[in-house]
Amino acid sequence: MNPKVDAFFRKAKKWVEESEKLREILLDCPLTEELKWGEPCYTYQGKNVVLIGAFKECVTLLFFKGALLSDPHNILVTPGKLQAGRQIRFDSVRDIKAMETTIKTYVYEAIEVEQAGLKVALKKHEDYVIPEELQRKLDADLAFKAAFEALTPGRQRGYMFHVAQPKQAKTRESRVEKVMPRILEGKGLTDD
């Protein structure tokens, strides 16, 4: 047990029992407990394997290379736009206790992935398609294009995902217009 993680649990206000039960299960595996990104993180020989995350609607186990796990129980969920990570979500201690053996099976498989040195084949930045509405605006406005290209690849992708999300072209065009000032300022979608 890591004292920093102990402090995390003393301060936690939500999903405390569920998080502590997950911690108990993970500590029964050959993992090292650390506090990373403000969350309990469990590593194997210095490599991140799984993280406990508490959200408004659930508590999760995030497997860093979950995309490589076999998932025979079909319980892994892809959170957001993550390419490699996968979560198991819980909303009660009862569910966690009922799945304890399954959780350990997934953890041991994740450890085997690390031992084998496997890597998730991530998409390259160039593989992402710029939404048509954003591309038209970039082609029409050279200053805007220069500002967009000056952004980091991650910020560019954030805007691409944001613009591409709506189903209607009119809404996508509206999003381009709304984000233009931020892009021209060199800011990412969620920057202050």
Secondary structure, 3 states (H helix, E strand, C coil): CCHHHHHHHHHCCCCHHHHHHHHHHHHCCCCEEEEECCEEEEEECCEEEEEEEECCCCEEEEECCHHHCCCCCCCCECCCCCCCCEEEEECCHHHHHHCHHHHHHHHHHHHHHHHCCCCCCCCCHHHCCCCHHHHHHHHHCHHHHHHHHHCCHHHHHHHHHHHHCCCCHHHHHHHHHHHHHHHHCCCCCCCC
